[in-house]
Amino acid sequence: MRTYARQRNADGTKTWVVIQTAPSGDNSMIYIVTLCQVLLLFLNESPFYANYGISARQSVQQQIAPDFDITRTQQQFAPYFASLIITKQSSNPPTYGIKVITLQGSVVNFNLTANASPSNQIPT
């Protein structure tokens, strides 16, 4: 299994990075990167997965946070982890705290800001 993420280099250029299944068979990093990308998508933006993303435009127009979409996304990705918690940290800019416990027991904590690209949010 694999996914692609864009990484911002120190000189400002961007390159694509391949995220693949670990030699141990662990797909946790793939699902974490995909989760970040889904949280940065608009609903129906993906030509393949129309139910992935959040209703950011509607949220801005209505001045209501996309909490329903965040909860739905959390439920979609929860089976891939032992624990997945997504919490709203800030509304301006929209920032979410993500805490993941992988099936192998690793704990990954990071914040995802909606105005950044997914590759800049990849936890290391």
Order of alpha helices (4+ residues) and beta strands (2+ residues): beta-beta-alpha-alpha-alpha-beta-beta-beta
